[in-house]
Amino acid sequence: MVMKGTITGLATTVLMLLAADVQPAEKVYRIGLCHVGLDHVPPSVDGLREGLKALGYDVGTVVAPMVSTVMAGKNIRLDWRNLPDEATARETAKAFVQDRVDLIVAFESQCVRAAKAATSEIPVVFLHVTDPVAEGFAKSLAHPGGNLTGFGEFFADVLAKRMELFKELVPRLRSLLVLIDPQDRAMPQQIAEVRKAANTLKLHLVEREVTRQNDIERVFGSLKPEEVQGVFVASSSLVTKFPSLVIRLAAERRLPVPSHRKEWVEKGALFSYGANFRAVGQNAATTYVDKILLMCA
């Protein structure tokens, strides 16, 4: 004879075992990471991964960070795309939307513009943007609105201080080759700040418009001896795309050039002055990315 209570107990145990077998797997969040600049990877990428790892995400292993790669862990998948120009960034942003990623992290303005054009629904976190309000990425700093949010660096303010330090370190500086990108939407504000600082420091600016690699090579090739005593990059787009090229060409002509990252000093720049990029990535992970992903759960 079997007691009714025993049957009930056995049934409950079986149901619990069956339920354990069909528990849903942990959600794997998918993030698209986009950056323009094949000759480098911003330290904020590592900072972002470090920040996510500290929060409990399994961020996988970096295989080849200089090229496009996927870093996949148990609960997060980072699709990293290092791209040559804004045109490929637009195609990449469209691909992220088609893949229905949970979030896009856009490094610098070119990728932000691409992401903004591709989607008004998927959240976008931007890093290293010169002025998000002026560039149309946010309605205001306090209330960005829409699906974009992130960090602005106000590049123009940094330029003035960088030029001041340049003059202090190179007292003989009289004329300065200034590279500007006419296609950079933030360029008018940036060059205005550079001209203002140059006037205060009594520096003569030799301004040259460049957009592509061959433009930069042409400008350096046309320089006359002692025409300038230094080089200054005044457009954030050029800082993003061609830092190693500018440093190499300047070094060949024994012209000092300042930079925005300490890594470029190791490659030949005179000094660096700018934001702590790794810390920006870490802050992005904790301030925005994690909170957005929890909303997607």
N, C-alpha and C positions, 0 to 999 in steps of 0.2 A: 504494500500500500504506500502511495506517495502522497505526502502532505501537500495541500494547496499552497501553503507558504513557500515550500521548497520549489515548486514549479514557478511561482512568481519570481523568486530569487534568481533561478537559472535564466529565466527570460530577460530579466533586467541585466544580468551579466553579459548575455549574448548581445543585447542591444548596445551596451556600452562598448563592447569590442568592435562591433560593426561600425559604430560612430567614430571610433578611433581610427579605423581604416580609411574613412572617407573625409577626414578633416581636410579643409582646403589648404593648399600649400601657401607658404608665406609669399606675399605679393612682391614681385620684382619690379621696382620702379625703373622707368627708362628715362634717361636724360640725354638730350642732344647738346654737345659742346661744340661751339663754332668759333674759330679764330682765323684771321687773315694775317699771314706773315710766315712764309715757308722757312725762313732762316732762323727762327727762334720759337720758343714756347714760353709764354709768360709764367713767372713763378706762381701766379695765382692759381694755375691749374693744380699744382702740387698742394697749394694751400687749401683749395677746395676739397681735394681728396682727403687731406689730413683732417679737416674739419668734419667731413662726413664720417670718417672712420672713428673719430672721437665720440660721435653721436651714436655709434653702434652699427653703421652701415658697412657691409663687406664690399670694399671698392675694387677688389680684384688686383691684378698686377699690371704695371706699365710695361708694355712690350717694346714699342717704338714711338716715343712721344713726339718726335719731330714730324711724323707722318700720321695720316688718319688711322685710327685703331679703335678697337672696342675693349674696354676694361669691365669685365663682368664678374660680379660676386653673387652670393646667395640671395641678396635682397635688393641689389641695385645694378643697373647696367649703364655704363657711361660710354656713349658713342662720340668719340673725340674726332673732330675734323679740323685739320690744319690746312688752310687753303691759300691759293696764290692771289686771289683778287675778289672784289665784291660781286662780280658776275657769278663766280662759282659759289659764293656764299648764298646768293639768292636761290640757286638750284638746290643747295644743301638744306636750306630752310624749308623749301617745298617738300624735300624728301622726309625731313623730320615730321612735318605735318601729315604726310601720307602714312608714315609709320605710326602715327598717333602716339608720339612720345608724351610723357607726363609733364615734361618741363624742358625748356630750352635755356641754356646759359650762353649768352652772347658776349664775347670778349671784344671790346672796342666798337666804335660806331659803325663800321662797315657791316659787321654781322648783326648789329642791332637793327639797322635799316632793313636788312634782308629778312630778319625774323618778323619785324613789324609789318612788312609788306605781305608776308606769307600767312600770318594768322592773327586773328583778333580774339581767339578763344584759348589757345594753349598759353599758360603762363610763361613769361620771358623774364629772366633775371639778367641785367646787364652789368658789366664791369668795365672800368677804365674808359668811361665816356667823358668827354671834355665838359660839356654842359648839357645835361639831359633836357632841361627846359628849352634852351635856345635851339636845340636840335630836334625838338618836337617829340621826344620820347616820353615826356611827362608834362602834365598840365601845371604842376607846381612841385616843389620839393616835399612839401608836407602832404600833399594829396596827388600822387602821380596819376591816378585814374587809369582806366583801360586795363590791359593785361600785361603791362610792362612795369617793372620796378628794378631798383638796383642802386649802384654807387656812381656818383659823379666826382670827377677829380679836379675840375676847373683848371685845365691845363694852362690857360693864359696866365693865371697868377703864378704858377710854377715857373713859367718861362722867364718872367722878370727877375725872379730870385736867382735862377740859373745863370742868367746873363751877368748879374751883379757879381756872383761868385767867380765867373769866368774872368772878368776884368781884374778882380783881386789876385787871382792866381797867375794871370798873364799880364803884367803891368804894361808890356810893350804893345798890347793889343790896341790897334787904331782902326783898322778896317776889317770887317767881318763878312764872310760869305754866308748869306742867309738863304736857306732852301725852303721854298713854299710850294704847296700843291694847290693850284687854282681850283681843283675839283673837290677839295676838302671844304665841306659846308661850314666848318667852324673856323676856317682860315682867316676871314676878315677880323674877327675878334682877336685871334692869336697874333696876327701881324701888327695889329694896332698896339697891342701890349708890348711887343718887341720893339717897335719904333719908339714908343714912349720911353722904355728903359734905355734904349740906345742914345736918345737925346740927353737923358740925365747923365749918362756915363760918357758922353761926348765920343761916341763911336760912329764911324761911317759904315753904313750897311750897303753891301753889294748884293741886292736881292735878285734871285734867279728862280723862275717858275719851273718846276719839274713834276712829273707825274709817274713816269716809268723808269725802269733801270737805265735804259739808254739815254734818257734825259739827264740823269745824274752823272753818268759817265762823260757825256758831252760837256757839261758845265765844268767838271773838274779838269777835263782835257784842255779847255779854253783859258784856264787861269794863267795869268802872267806872273813872273817871279815877283814876289813881294806885293802883289796886288792886294792880298789879304793876309792877315796873321792868324786867322782862326776860322772855324766853320761852326755854324749854328743851324740846327733843324727847327723850323718854326711851325711846322704843320704836324698835328698828331697822326695823320694818316701816314706820313713818311716815317715817323718814329716807329709806327707799327710794322710797316712793310720792309724798310730798307736800312735798319740800323747797322748791321754788319758791313753792308756795302759802303755806306758813308764813312764808317770808321776805317775801313781798309783803304779807301781812296784818299782820305785825309792823311793817314799815316804814311802813305807812299810819297806825299808831298810835304811831309814834316809839319803838318798843320794840326794844332790841337783842336779837339772837339769834345764838348761835354755830352753827357748822356743822362738817361733817366733810371738806369739800373746798374747796380754794382757789377753784375756779370759782364757788362760791356766795358767796364774799366779793365777787367782781366783780359779783354780782347784788344785793348789799345786806347780807349777813351781816356781823357785827362782826369775826369772825375764824374760822379753821378749825383744827381739831386732829384728826388721824386718820391712818390708814394712807396710804402712797403707793400709790394705786390703780393707776396705770400700771405701777409696778414689780411689783405683785401679778400683773397680767396677763402681764408678761414672764416672771416666775418660773413661772407656771402652764404656759406654753408649753414651757419647757425642762425643768422638773422632772417634769411629768406628761403633758401632751398628746403631745409628740413620742415619748416612750417608749411610750405606749399605742398610738399609731398604728403604730409599728414592729412591735409585737406583732400588729397586725391585718394586716400585709403578707402 
